[in-house]
Amino acid sequence: MDDFPMSLPNQAPIPELYVSYESAQKLKAEAGNLVSHDLSPRQICDLELLMNGGFHPLKGFMGEEDYDSVVETMRLADGALWPMPITLDVSETFAEKVELGQDIALRDQEGVILATMTVTDKWSPDKAREAERVFGADDEAHPAVYYLHNTAGNVYLGGPVTGIQPPVHYDFRARRDTPNELRARFRKLGWRKVVAFQTRNPLHRAHQELTFRAARESQANLLIHPVVGMTKPGDVDHFTRVRCYEAVLDKYPGSTTTMSLLPLAMRMAGPREAVWHGLIRRNHGCTHFIVGRDHAGPGKNSQGEDFYGPYDAQDLFTKYQDEIGIEMVPFKHMVYVQERAQYEPADEIVDQDQVTILNISGTELRRRLQEGLEIPDWFSFPEVVAELRRTKPPRSKQGFTVFFTGFSGSGKSTIANALMVKLMEMGGRPVTLLDGDIVRKNLSSELGFSKEHRDLNIRRIGYVASEITKNGGIAICAPIAPYAATRRAVREDVEQYGAFVEVHVATSLEECERRDRKGLYKLAREGKIKEFTGISDPYDVPANPELSVDTEGQEVDNCAHQVVLKLESMGLIAG
């Protein structure tokens, strides 16, 4: 009898939702007549893992009964453990075009068909309840709650999916494996036990030590399984991260470790996310999973407290461990002991008082990168640091955006102009002024002044500013930008590439109306201009801008100088 049976559950093939090549060609031809939905980046990630078995046992996007059950009890309607709603959110306009029982084509952003879906359910979810139950709070400081209320459509469609072809990835193709490809690899290598390490950050020496120990203690092989779908706004981009991982792979013993990329759109849902990650890793053929402190936590809530306790994720995972079918390896907090020149778990150091314990937090690492300071060899590998420095040069060499907001006539454009001249005098980086009037003429000439059009105008400014920032330039924007949600969206666009400095020109409405340089307030008071900010339309005062300036009784030069001092204190320009 073969002593290595195929019946090892982590090595047997897992069901996929793809049809055969012949059926796919036929479906592609027929799909031309179907109503098409263009998937968002997050939906493409979800669809890929539905089709390749990463989200097994799901057969498609959830119907209402499964959705309600998952939100309330972390289980599908049939009782199977599943903590995360996987839904196809669409706009009301699109939903109106779709009847129950109808097939729709799911396409990527280029219009390539990936799958068809039979719509069995259509409903408008209670998003506040979803936020409360799944993420623990209806608080927009949580990136997934913010997404739920501001990006996701208001109608959910559910139904089984028929997979035609996987989404195309042009990057790191050799590093991307479906669950069945990984299972086959483990089978071929004879890996009976595999411990997975989930990461969305570059790996440093502490991570290497930790994963190495986890594999040794579990007597397992190691799968480094980084997320390259969507992580948290502000995370290091996946291209840089994968190059960092590749640099670290050589530091592991050759035949014990492999790396594969996971196209998952994270929700940063802490404890529920940990259970979800466990189920996904089980589907990929793993037997063990490292769960860290505050696993998949999104940071601070609106009150400045952590969304989840440091061990909530480990506790919930332990509770469901048997059902997940994967064993948890708790992530130990590793620190560097200088006298012994090695990493050790913080809670196992008995002679704490006699030794020097060194540790660099993520925040401290970002500060050192920003300011071009030394990052010691004991903390990270020179290859990783070099890779990070290529992507994140010191702040004084990065692009950034200064975003002025305030009432019409508050003095935004005047200060912005003065600032532009001061920055050009310093030299070193190209400076572009995106003033409200200039933008209206060149980018948004067809737009009116409805809320929708004003939002679109600001998003366009944000897009251009983010491109300028990405390419190392300085963008100065001076629109009214009355709505906090739109300003936040622009901040997120820009902060992927560099700093975003919000300057609230806090001149009072009375003073702006007294100046009324363009005669607009008079027309607004007479009702000749509809939806005028401050008169007939609201202005959300920035809650915590980087800087607030009031132009009443102040020289323009002085106001611009305050901005320069702020930029110096943030390290964006050399003092």
Secondary structure as UniProt FT lines:
FT   TURN            6..7
FT   TURN            9..11
FT   HELIX           21..30
FT   HELIX           31..33
FT   STRAND          35..38
FT   HELIX           41..51
FT   TURN            52..57
FT   STRAND          60..61
FT   HELIX           64..73
FT   TURN            77..78
FT   STRAND          88..90
FT   HELIX           92..96
FT   TURN            100..101
FT   STRAND          103..107
FT   TURN            109..110
FT   STRAND          113..118
FT   STRAND          121..123
FT   HELIX           127..130
FT   HELIX           131..135
FT   TURN            140..141
FT   HELIX           143..150
FT   STRAND          155..163
FT   HELIX           173..175
FT   HELIX           179..189
FT   STRAND          194..199
FT   HELIX           205..218
FT   STRAND          221..227
FT   TURN            233..234
FT   HELIX           238..249
FT   TURN            250..251
FT   HELIX           254..256
FT   STRAND          257..259
FT   STRAND          261..262
FT   HELIX           270..283
FT   TURN            284..285
FT   STRAND          288..291
FT   TURN            293..296
FT   TURN            302..303
FT   TURN            310..311
FT   HELIX           312..324
FT   STRAND          327..330
FT   STRAND          334..337
FT   TURN            338..341
FT   STRAND          342..345
FT   HELIX           346..348
FT   TURN            350..351
FT   HELIX           352..354
FT   STRAND          357..358
FT   HELIX           362..370
FT   TURN            371..372
FT   TURN            377..379
FT   HELIX           382..391
FT   HELIX           395..397
FT   STRAND          400..405
FT   TURN            408..409
FT   HELIX           412..426
FT   STRAND          431..435
FT   HELIX           436..442
FT   TURN            445..446
FT   HELIX           451..470
FT   TURN            471..472
FT   STRAND          474..478
FT   HELIX           484..495
FT   TURN            496..497
FT   STRAND          499..505
FT   HELIX           509..515
FT   TURN            517..518
FT   HELIX           520..525
FT   TURN            526..527
FT   TURN            534..536
FT   STRAND          547..549
FT   TURN            552..553
FT   HELIX           556..569
FT   TURN            570..571
//
